[in-house]
Amino acid sequence: MIPPGFSPCRMLRLAESGSTQDEARNHAIAPWQAPLWISARIQTHGRGRRGREWASAPGNLAATWLHLLPGPRSRLALLGFALGLAVSETLERDFGVPDIKLKWPNDLLIGGAKLGGILLESWVADGSGETEGPFWLAAGIGLNLASAPDLDGYRTGSVSGHVASAPDPDSMLNALAPRFAGWSEILWRDGFAPLATAWTRVAAGLGETVTVDPGAGQIKGRLRGLDADGALRLEVEDGTVLAIAAGDVIVPQSALLPAALA
């Protein structure tokens, strides 16, 4: 099978949108050639994982990447790790933002506080099969560049609190797009192993005792990284390593602080 093209990307920049994820569905039409980034300076009804509301103030990044991709569908889900790595690298290498961590499965942290989140949504293209595809994939990113919203149950942070001058949304997306394309190409060409290794290097709570709620009761264990399918590897008290495919992770705040502050 010919691998999909991840670059160049088209850009659609909106002044305002209810949700860039919903905008992506409106643009999911064939024939299709290049991936599309959709961003909005103001997003009024953003959403995160499990239907949670995501506030996006002016100056923060709200964007969704849309592409038509072949199966298997399981590989599409791994693009969330590619996007997390791309955001982390862009902030640190292009804008000098320190202490970026990735928290499984889809959060970005700065100084132990929530900086942003990733939302993947996929659906079968018209006339295609559920097994072979192709599938539409909408990969959304919300990132606190200028300010941090109030979120119940979360400490939040912004890039502006850690550098002298935070990037504007357009500059951030311009730098992010080619990095995401690069990690996506690696995933399609070399499999998930290179992404799992890179992700583990910046994993929040790696080696620490964390609590995971997969939806059927909480489990405590030591966070050991990712398996070959992107599941969280959790070593429980008897030494068994569990592979957890979905859930929420609670990392102790002491494990999230920079070394100088811990």
N, C-alpha and C positions, 0 to 999 in steps of 0.2 A: 504494500500500500504506500502511495506517495505521502510523505509527511505533510501536514498542513503548513502554510506559510504564516509566520508570526510577525513578520515585518515586511514592508513598512506598515504603519498604522495610520488610519484616518483619525482626525480629531473633530469632534462636534462640541463646541463650547456654548452652553446656554446661560442666559442671565438668571433664569429661575426655573425650577422644576419641582414637582411634587416628590418624585423619586427617580434617580438616574437608573435604578433597576427597572422601573416601569417604562422609562423611556427606551431602554434596551429592547424590551419586548415589542415595542412599537416599531423598532427598526429591524427586527428579525424577519427579513424577507429575502427570498432568492430571486435572481442569481446573486451570488455572494463571491467577493474576491478577497478583500483585505479586512483584517480586524479593525474594529472601531472603538475608540475611547469616547465616552460621553461624560462631560463634566458640567456642573451647575454651580454658579457663584452663590446662589441661595437655593437650599433644598428644604422644602416645607414639611414633607412627610417621609423622611428617611426611615429605614428600618434595618434592624440587625438580625442576627441569628435567632431562630425560634420566635420570630415576630416581634422582638423587642424594638421599642422606638429608639431611633438614633438621631440625636439633635445635631444639626450642622449649621453653625453660625457663619456669617460672612468672614472671609479670610481663611476658613478651613477648607480642606479638600473633600469634595464629594464627587466621586467618579465611578463609572462602570465600564468594564471592557467587555465587548461582545464579539463572539466569533462562532462560526459554524465548523464543528470538529467531528472527525470520525470517532468511533468507539475504540476500545470499550469504555463504557461510562465510568468505570472505576478510575480510569486514568484522568478523566476530567476533574475529579475531586482533588487530585494531587496538585492541580494548578493553584489551589489555595496556598500551598506551601511555597510555590514559585513566587506568588505575589507577595507573600510575607517577607521572603528573602530579598526581593527586589526593593521593597519599601525600606527595609532595614539598611541595605547597602546604599541606597540613594541618599538617605538622611545622613549616614555617617561619612560616606566618601565624597559626596557632592556638596553637602551643606555643613559638614563638621559637627553634626549633632551626636553627642556621646550617649553611651549607656542605653542603647536600644536592645530590648529583649523580645523574643517571640514566645507567647504563651499558647499552648495547644488548646483548641485547634486553630483559633482564628484571631487572637488578640495581639496587639502590639503594645509594649509597655515602655515607659521612659521614667527612670528613677523609681521604679516600682509602681507607677501609676498608669492607668489605662490611657494610651495615646490614640488608639484607633482600633478598628475592627474590619474584618473581611467577611463578605457574604457571597457564597456561590449559589447560583440557581441554574438548573439545566432543564431542558425539555426537548422532546423528540421533534425533529423537523417534519414538516408535512410530508406524508407519503413514505416515511422511513420506518424501519423496524426498531423496536425497543432494544434489541440485542446489538445490532450492527451499527445503528445510527444512520446518517449523521445526527448530531445533537447541537442545539444552540446552547452556548454557555455564556452566562452573564456573571462576571466577577466584579463585585463592588468593593470599593475601599472608602472608608470614612476616616479622616485623619485630622487630628487637632493641631493645626499649624499656628493659628493666631490666638486661640483661646480654648479653654477646657470647659465643656458643659457640666452641669450637675447631673449625675446619674445615681439613682438609688442603689446602694450596695457596692459602689465602686469609688475608689480614689481615681481622680482623673488628672491628666497633665497635658501640657501643650509644648510644642517645639519652642514657642516664644519664651517660655520660662527657663530654657536651657542654653540658648544662644543669643548673641547680641541682636541679630536680625533674622527672623524666621523667613523661609522662602514663601513667596506668594503661591497660590494654588496652580497657576499656569506653569510657573517655573518648576514646581515640584512634579507635575504631571509630565512635562517635557523631558525631565531627567529620568523619571520612573519608567516611562514607556519602553525605551530600548533595553533597560535592565530586565524588565519582566519578559520581554521577547527573548532575551538571551537565556534566562532560566527555563522558559517554556521549551525552547529548542533543545536544551540539554535533557529535559525530561523525556521528550519524544524520541531523542536519538539514543540516549544512554540509560534510560530507565530512572527509577526513583532514587537509587543509592547515592548519587552525588548530592541530591537535594537533602536527603536524610542526614548526611554527614554535615553539610553546611548548616542546616537548621539546628542540629544538636549543639553546635558550637555556641549558638546564641539563645539557647532554650532557657526560659525562665524556670528556675527551680531545679535545674538538672542536678541529680545526686541528692536532692533534699527530700524529706518526707512531706508528701502532699496528700490532699484529699480529693478524690475523684467521685463525682456523682454521675453515673451512666444512666440514671433514671430508675434504678431498681435498688436504691440504698447506697449509702456512701462507702467507699473503700479507701483505706489508707495504705500508702506504700511509698517506696523510694522511686523517684522518677528516673528512668534509665534511657529515655530517648524515644526513637520511633522504630517501628518494624518496617518491613518491605512494602506494606500496604498503607503506610501513613498512620497506623494505629499507635496509640500511646503505650509504651512498655512500662509497666508498673511492677516493681518487685515488692511483694507482700511479705509479711512477717516470717513465714516459713521458708522464704527463699524462692518461691515460685514467681515466675515473671508472667504477668497477665498482659494480654493484648486487648486494649480497650478502644473500640472503634468509634464511639461517640460519647459525649458527656461534657460536663463542666469540671474544670480543675481549680482547686483552691490552693494557692501557694502561700505559706506563711510570709507575712510582711518582712520579717527579718531576713528571709532568703531572697527578697527582691531588692533590698537596699544595695547601693554601690558598696564595694568593699571598704572604702574609707569611712562610711557612715554606719556600717553594720556593727 
